[in-house]
Amino acid sequence: MPRIESTPEFVTEAYRKMRERLEIVRGRGCGPLTLAQKIVLGHLDNPQQAGLERGKSYVELRPDRVALQDATAQMALLQFMQAGRKEVAVPATVHCDHLIQAYQGAQDDTDHAKKLNSEVYGFLSSAAAKYGLGFWGPGSGIIHQVVLENYAFPGGMMIGTDSHTPNAGGLGMCASGVGGADAVDVLAGFPLEVLLPYTLGVKLTGKLSGWTAAKDVILKLLGILTVKGGTNRIVEYFGEGTESISCTGKATICNMGAELGATCSVFPYDLRMKTYLEATERKELAALAEASRDLLSADPETAADPAKYYDEVIEIDLSTLEPHVVGPHSPDLARPISQMAAAVSAEGYPDELTAALIGSCTNSSYEDICRAGDVAEQAAAKGLSAKTKLIITPGSDMICETIRRDGQLSTLEKAGASLMANACGPCIGQWRRDDINKGDNNSIVSTFNRNFPGRNDANPATLSFIASPEIVMALALAGKLSFNPLSDSIEGPDGEVSLDAPAPAPEVPPKGFVRTQGGYQAPADDPDSVTIEVDPDSERLALLEPFAAPTADEYQHMPLLLKTQGKTTTDHISPAGQWLRFRGHLDNISDNMFNGAIRAGTGERGTTTNPISGEEGQRTSDVARAIKAAGRRWVVVGDENYGEGSSREHAAMSPRLLGAAAVIVRSFARIHESNLKKQGVLPLRFKNPDDYEKVRADDEISLLDVFDIAPGKPLTARLHHSDGSEEDVVLEHTMNDDHIAWFKAGSALNLLSSRAD
């Protein structure tokens, strides 16, 4: 059984394999390499023959470990059970962080979650024990923080069933978010197949100071690149500015690289990572990294001529970088804080804040809390406290107990903060609000990573803005979205007062972290003694049935279920919030399918026309079920960057279950396109993006040559309009031979299961 920990022996072997593979690759004429290229090519399954053309070659990789969070782990482990393996092939862990609702406070909310989700936690605990995964119970922390604190190591490669897995890039890992089916492949001992990504170099110069924080680097980059700018790219940071950013600050930047659509983000190994490894009781790993610096940074030639070795280079001067605020509704709507007041006035954003939230997997490090605590301490000295609801969500039990011991938590509570559980909570919609009603227009500000409509509190009318912890703390004290702490003052009990920039904070606690591992469960010594039971009458869990292999006639005259417009994120396709409780029951959760999607032509959310009955305004999932019951499959047409956002594979599995044959869009987000392939749904793109406009709401669509599909060969879709006319449009795809085999088998899991027989 694989070891769960990243032991010195494990890391030593990982470095040995990297060197061996890279020697083979370099022997094939590969020139100087960037760090990202070293890590990726150093994890090739077949370095002798793998294609090396970025953006064109599909390669097979051998990740070092897998991480799963409780919402996605349910379906991943149900699929693993179907794959017929006795134990996982690589080190893996499960983290219970998504199912805890933020409402009354840390202890009460955690206790409530344990009762409410006991069936799910019991399943995950027993499955982990039986199949060899480590299990972190509710309250122990958010997956990405716990991984950073315990498992991440420089130069490693990991995948996780959460889109913010790239957080581990703060410790020099190439860590990517994937769907559960990709994770199952690796857990079952098969390689991970990916399109070899491009490398985007971000050169950092200067040094952070004053109010500017690591968070502002990624907010600035989002404003430059947009949410599509990182698609099929690894973002690699380099330059002397990287050394001025702490390990956890680097993790914040890599975490939000997911909002660029990037495969992952990574920083070179430096002394800041050494400091963090030693502070988290991994001195041996720090020593190994020190001895392997040549593996853990780009070749020197790349720094001398970055444009020659990176596919694109962007430069950011940290010394002149201003604090940023992004939002609402998209994490790439970025502006310096000095422009925020004008935006509030011009756009009519509600200026009065109804909540300020600090924490999550993105910004709850010791350094983050110290910086926010410094601002809160200044406020106390000047007679100020928060003028809006202030919520703190620590990223892990280790951070929570350390800031409790060192006094930052007390300082924040005196400023008006409420402590919530060490869990995702409001960041993913697990936030119960009593202060507003659905439809109430209001503004909130957080240190989180995503701000799609309804993302935090299920209210599409909430305008969500994102900033650094120190800026969020300052805005909470002012109670105004338009407040700029760099220039504005706040009315205190004795007149107007100003806030100073927080002092430089220690990146690790001077007294050391409070190392807690409460809630951790190791795999069972006797796996055969563990029984996994799923109640056939359960509303939360259900064993999976294989999807049927398709036939060619299913792809003729398919009804158009829905044509979406604008953003269609995975939150729109498969909303979270109240639906998280059904993540282990595919049929039940499929009732949420497309609940948030905006219908082209009408602007309505979650409804469509039933093509069988002609009824308007029907719930989209009900219409899909009706079409399926009639023995037919259906198609969805979407806009740009379709499937942006979380890695949740339910956004692909629910459509597959309810009869989706194909999704045709202008462009896809990376993870969602992969998830559709895995489930046997064809992800197709208009060769001419303007052909999107030709599709009418009441069309039927035929894929004329679907079973002749081949790598690089376009398909033809015939649009059958209700007036009897027809139009043909050309569709492109990125399917290779393996993807086509998944499609013809009905799903990737069907093939995987057959190999186990």
Salt bridges, closest charged atoms under 4 A:
GLU5 OE1 - ARG3 NE 3.33
GLU13 OE2 - ARG16 NH2 2.71
GLU20 OE1 - ARG16 NH1 3.19
ASP45 OD1 - ARG62 NE 2.81
GLU53 OE2 - LYS56 NZ 3.61
ASP64 OD2 - HIS43 NE2 2.78
ASP97 OD1 - HIS98 ND1 2.58
ASP162 OD2 - HIS98 NE2 3.39
ASP162 OD1 - HIS144 NE2 2.92
ASP162 OD1 - HIS164 ND1 3.86
ASP182 OD1 - LYS678 NZ 3.18
ASP185 OD2 - LYS678 NZ 2.27
GLU193 OE1 - HIS739 NE2 2.61
GLU259 OE1 - HIS164 NE2 3.03
GLU259 OE2 - ARG450 NE 2.56
ASP270 OD2 - LYS250 NZ 2.97
GLU278 OE2 - LYS274 NZ 2.88
GLU281 OE1 - ARG515 NE 3.91
GLU290 OE2 - ARG293 NH2 3.20
ASP294 OD2 - ARG19 NH1 2.79
ASP299 OD2 - ARG26 NH1 3.09
ASP299 OD1 - LYS38 NZ 2.85
ASP311 OD2 - ARG54 NE 2.94
GLU312 OE1 - ARG233 NH2 2.45
GLU401 OE1 - ARG404 NE 3.61
ASP406 OD1 - ARG405 NE 2.66
ASP434 OD1 - ARG432 NE 3.95
ASP435 OD1 - LYS389 NZ 3.65
ASP435 OD2 - ARG433 NH2 2.77
ASP457 OD2 - ARG433 NH1 2.84
GLU470 OE2 - ARG371 NE 2.61
GLU507 OE2 - ARG272 NE 2.97
GLU554 OE1 - ARG633 NH1 3.00
ASP571 OD2 - ARG455 NH1 3.01
ASP571 OD1 - ARG648 NH1 3.37
ASP587 OD1 - ARG625 NH1 2.97
ASP591 OD1 - ARG625 NH2 3.08
GLU616 OE1 - ARG599 NH1 3.61
ASP622 OD1 - ARG619 NH2 3.24
ASP639 OD1 - ARG666 NH1 3.01
GLU640 OE1 - LYS228 NZ 3.69
GLU644 OE1 - LYS567 NZ 2.85
ASP691 OD1 - LYS694 NZ 3.14
GLU693 OE2 - ARG666 NH2 3.05
ASP699 OD1 - HIS721 ND1 2.64
GLU700 OE1 - HIS557 ND1 3.02
GLU700 OE2 - ARG632 NH2 3.05
ASP723 OD2 - ARG696 NH1 3.21
GLU726 OE2 - HIS720 ND1 2.90
GLU727 OE2 - HIS721 NE2 2.77
ASP728 OD1 - ARG718 NE 2.77
GLU732 OE1 - ARG685 NH1 3.59
